[in-house]
Amino acid sequence: MQIRYGYRIEIVCDQPTALVTLLDVHPSRRHDLLEPDEMRATGLLAPDAPLVMDQHLDLFGNICRRMIAPAGGIRIEASGTIHDSGLPDAVAPAARQMSPTEMPADAMVFLLGSRYCETDRLMDTAWNLFGQVQPGWSRVQAVVDFVHNHLTFGYAFARNNRTAAEAFEERIGVCRDFAHLAVALCRCLNIPARYCNGYLGDIGVPPNPAPMDFNAWFEVWLGGRWYTFDARHNQPRIGRIVIARGRDATDVAMLNSFGSHRLQRFEVVTEEIVERARARPLPLPSDPRRRSAAEAHVAV
């Protein structure tokens, strides 16, 4: 299977502003790329002026790009094609929960509380709800089932500073809130869990009429490997393209701005390339599918 993906984002700023982005496909999927997805950055007022950009890996192995947005603002965009197995997320009911003494050291950080995943506030809740569930896959699935049913999804509920404990209390949120609450509950139960974001198109499921967006899900360490879970959708999905992993949304914000700005344009596309469409490029969404700055809930 081949998937076409991409984004177009415009931000407006009154003066030169430093930016760090995490928008490149994660290094673990780079070998699947069929064409480059190199980011293109241009000034909104002077599109022909050169922009300096550098690249590095952060502490979690995500690809970061640094640049200075010129006064007036910047447009960043990219598109690419990736090969995907076409298989849904792996399901392994026999995967066992490992003791902290036997899991790898680099998984241990994902047992700790973090900015949006307050294990101290949710510890008693987690054990009261799931302490009697069989450890391992069954316990994680019980967490996912609970979060999926406990929270109501809606773009109007987006708030970029809502924590896991607040989501639990408010019972509303977007995909990042579903992921944060599930991650926090798993960590309370001594299950390493890490936050992920990336592309997830409507492949193998009924099309969603809402404009496309980036998605958030999470991974847990069971039976000696990481497995994908999705508390919002609560079903194995096809065609995930991971961009970044971290402790929570703080570590994987797709755009960090070190100065004031406003989001002017935000478009995302993720589509399977079907045989009849291979003769022509797949465009990014047209204006009717464009998300307004108020609707977009990418972390900025």
Buried (B, 14 or more C-beta within 10 A) or exposed (E): BBBBBBBBBBBBBEEEBEBBBBBBBBEEBEEBBEEEBEBEBBBBEEEEEEBEBEEEEBEBEBBBBBBBBBBBBBBBBBBBBBEBEEEBBEEEEEBEBBEEEEBEEEBEBBBEBBBBBBBEBBBEBBEEBBEEBEBBBBBBBBBBEBBBEBBEBEBEBBBEEBBBBBBBEBEBBBBBBBBBBBBBBBBBBBBBBBBBBBBBBBBBEEEEEEBBBBBBBBBBBBBEEBBBBBBBBBEBBBBBBBBBBBBBBBBBBBBBBEEEBEBBBBBBBBBBBEEEEEEEEBEBBEEEBBBEBEBBBBBB
